[in-house]
């Protein structure tokens, strides 16, 4: 069995503007200086409590809990009017369909999003049946800990040498390296390509139509 695992934000879906706006609104509401979009981009991919703690430069559990609750409230409210701001990147569906058509290949998700959000987004884009394993911080440590990939491999029976992690941040690549898996960095996401290369990405792609070939080379 060969397992191909995708990050979500910045890899499958483009939520940069949405997340940055809600980060700013959350911090201002708490009387804190709003993070810049660049600062917000740098923590996308981490579990929400860790991301907010890092942006706020705090380990105050009460404050972190408040920020998490407020952020989730802003995000949920925005879905009533901004649902179309969680769009897939061009070519994503075609690449997913092509991978599903390969022998002995299954797909998974490993994301900093909560599981409810993952289910909602997959349903929104008609992708619910594409993935056989969904890993989130609900039941795993946050990236870059390898736990999400380790759980995905246990669930599917894939070994590290049969598993590829695809992502746009250093957290994705670090997680893949820590789990002993192959890694593919994408250049259209939230961290600079040079950062992904420096942290150990096995290869980089610029477009989704390059993905199937890249996966094939790593899993041959």
PELIN-V352982 format. One record per residue. N is the residue number from 1. RES is the residue in one small letter. OMEGA is omega in radians with two decimals (* if undefined). NEAR is the number of other C-alpha atoms within 8 Angstrom. Layout:
# PELIN-V352982
n = (N | N)
res = (RES | RES)
omega = (OMEGA | OMEGA)
near = (NEAR | NEAR)
This chain:
# PELIN-V352982
n = (1 | 2 | 3 | 4 | 5 | 6 | 7 | 8 | 9 | 10 | 11 | 12 | 13 | 14 | 15 | 16 | 17 | 18 | 19 | 20 | 21 | 22 | 23 | 24 | 25 | 26 | 27 | 28 | 29 | 30 | 31 | 32 | 33 | 34 | 35 | 36 | 37 | 38 | 39 | 40 | 41 | 42 | 43 | 44 | 45 | 46 | 47 | 48 | 49 | 50 | 51 | 52 | 53 | 54 | 55 | 56 | 57 | 58 | 59 | 60 | 61 | 62 | 63 | 64 | 65 | 66 | 67 | 68 | 69 | 70 | 71 | 72 | 73 | 74 | 75 | 76 | 77 | 78 | 79 | 80 | 81 | 82 | 83 | 84 | 85 | 86 | 87 | 88 | 89 | 90 | 91 | 92 | 93 | 94 | 95 | 96 | 97 | 98 | 99 | 100 | 101 | 102 | 103 | 104 | 105 | 106 | 107 | 108 | 109 | 110 | 111 | 112 | 113 | 114 | 115 | 116 | 117 | 118 | 119 | 120 | 121 | 122 | 123 | 124 | 125 | 126 | 127 | 128 | 129 | 130 | 131 | 132 | 133 | 134 | 135 | 136 | 137 | 138 | 139 | 140 | 141 | 142 | 143 | 144 | 145 | 146 | 147 | 148 | 149 | 150 | 151 | 152 | 153 | 154 | 155 | 156 | 157 | 158 | 159 | 160 | 161 | 162 | 163 | 164 | 165 | 166 | 167 | 168 | 169 | 170 | 171 | 172 | 173 | 174 | 175 | 176 | 177 | 178 | 179 | 180 | 181 | 182 | 183 | 184 | 185 | 186 | 187 | 188 | 189 | 190 | 191 | 192 | 193 | 194 | 195 | 196 | 197 | 198 | 199 | 200 | 201 | 202 | 203 | 204 | 205 | 206 | 207 | 208 | 209 | 210 | 211 | 212 | 213 | 214 | 215 | 216 | 217 | 218 | 219 | 220)
res = (x | x | x | x | x | x | x | x | x | x | x | x | x | x | x | x | x | x | x | x | x | x | x | x | x | x | x | x | x | x | x | x | x | x | x | x | x | x | x | x | x | x | x | x | x | x | x | x | x | x | x | x | x | x | x | x | x | x | x | x | x | x | x | x | x | x | x | x | x | x | x | x | x | x | x | x | x | x | x | x | x | x | x | x | x | x | x | x | x | x | x | x | x | x | x | x | x | x | x | x | x | x | x | x | x | x | x | x | x | x | x | x | x | x | x | x | x | x | x | x | x | x | x | x | x | x | x | x | x | x | x | x | x | x | x | x | x | x | x | x | x | x | x | x | x | x | x | x | x | x | x | x | x | x | x | x | x | x | x | x | x | x | x | x | x | x | x | x | x | x | x | x | x | x | x | x | x | x | x | x | x | x | x | x | x | x | x | x | x | x | x | x | x | x | x | x | x | x | x | x | x | x | x | x | x | x | x | x | x | x | x | x | x | x | x | x | x | x | x | x)
omega = (3.09 | -3.03 | 3.10 | -3.02 | -3.11 | 2.81 | 3.12 | -3.07 | 3.13 | 3.13 | 3.07 | -3.08 | -3.11 | -3.10 | -3.04 | -3.09 | -3.12 | -3.13 | -3.12 | 3.13 | -3.11 | 3.02 | -3.13 | 3.14 | 3.13 | -3.10 | 3.12 | 3.12 | 3.13 | 3.13 | -3.12 | 3.05 | -3.12 | 3.04 | 3.05 | 3.05 | 3.12 | 3.11 | 3.12 | 3.12 | -3.04 | -3.14 | 3.10 | -3.09 | 3.03 | 3.01 | -3.00 | 3.13 | 3.14 | 3.13 | -3.12 | 3.10 | -3.14 | 3.13 | -3.10 | -3.12 | -3.08 | 2.94 | 3.11 | -3.04 | -3.13 | 3.12 | -3.14 | 3.12 | 3.12 | 3.14 | 3.12 | -3.13 | -3.13 | 3.14 | -3.14 | 3.09 | 3.10 | -3.10 | -3.14 | 3.14 | -3.10 | -3.11 | 3.13 | -3.10 | -3.02 | -3.09 | -3.12 | 3.13 | 3.06 | -3.04 | 3.06 | 3.04 | 3.14 | 3.08 | -3.08 | -3.10 | -3.13 | 3.13 | 3.11 | 3.13 | -3.14 | 3.13 | 3.13 | -3.12 | -3.13 | 3.13 | 3.01 | 3.09 | 3.03 | -3.05 | 3.10 | 3.07 | 2.97 | -2.94 | 3.02 | 3.10 | 3.01 | -3.06 | 3.11 | 3.11 | 3.10 | 3.13 | -3.12 | -3.09 | 3.12 | 3.10 | 3.14 | -3.07 | 3.11 | -3.05 | -3.05 | -3.06 | -3.12 | -2.96 | -3.10 | 3.11 | -3.11 | -3.08 | -3.10 | 3.08 | 3.10 | -3.06 | -3.13 | 2.99 | 3.09 | 2.91 | 0.16 | 3.05 | -3.08 | -3.02 | -3.12 | -3.14 | 3.11 | 3.10 | 3.13 | 3.13 | 3.08 | -3.09 | -3.06 | -3.11 | 3.12 | 3.04 | 3.11 | -3.14 | 3.10 | -3.03 | 3.08 | 3.03 | -3.12 | -3.11 | -3.06 | -3.10 | 3.07 | 3.13 | 3.12 | -3.09 | 3.10 | 3.12 | 3.14 | 3.13 | -3.12 | 3.13 | -3.13 | -3.09 | 2.99 | -3.08 | 3.05 | 3.06 | 3.08 | -3.03 | -3.05 | -3.02 | -2.89 | 3.02 | -3.10 | 3.11 | -3.14 | 3.10 | -3.12 | 3.12 | -3.10 | -3.09 | 3.01 | 3.11 | 3.13 | 3.11 | 3.14 | 3.03 | -3.14 | -3.10 | -3.13 | -3.14 | 3.05 | -2.94 | -3.08 | 3.11 | 3.13 | 3.10 | -3.13 | -3.13 | -3.10 | -3.06 | 3.11 | *)
near = (9 | 10 | 14 | 12 | 12 | 14 | 15 | 12 | 12 | 14 | 15 | 11 | 11 | 12 | 11 | 10 | 7 | 8 | 9 | 12 | 9 | 11 | 12 | 11 | 11 | 13 | 13 | 10 | 7 | 7 | 6 | 8 | 6 | 10 | 11 | 8 | 9 | 7 | 9 | 13 | 11 | 8 | 10 | 10 | 12 | 12 | 11 | 9 | 9 | 9 | 11 | 11 | 11 | 9 | 10 | 7 | 6 | 7 | 6 | 6 | 6 | 6 | 7 | 13 | 9 | 8 | 12 | 11 | 8 | 9 | 12 | 8 | 8 | 11 | 9 | 8 | 8 | 9 | 8 | 7 | 6 | 7 | 8 | 5 | 8 | 9 | 8 | 10 | 9 | 6 | 9 | 10 | 8 | 8 | 12 | 9 | 9 | 9 | 11 | 11 | 7 | 7 | 5 | 6 | 12 | 12 | 14 | 14 | 12 | 13 | 13 | 13 | 12 | 10 | 11 | 6 | 8 | 9 | 9 | 8 | 9 | 10 | 9 | 7 | 7 | 7 | 9 | 8 | 6 | 9 | 11 | 9 | 10 | 10 | 15 | 14 | 14 | 6 | 6 | 9 | 9 | 12 | 14 | 11 | 10 | 12 | 11 | 14 | 12 | 9 | 9 | 12 | 13 | 8 | 7 | 10 | 7 | 11 | 7 | 11 | 8 | 11 | 15 | 16 | 15 | 15 | 15 | 16 | 14 | 10 | 10 | 15 | 19 | 12 | 13 | 15 | 11 | 10 | 11 | 8 | 13 | 14 | 15 | 15 | 17 | 14 | 10 | 9 | 10 | 11 | 11 | 9 | 10 | 6 | 10 | 15 | 12 | 7 | 9 | 10 | 13 | 9 | 9 | 11 | 12 | 8 | 9 | 10 | 8 | 9 | 10 | 10 | 7 | 11 | 9 | 8 | 7 | 8 | 10 | 4)
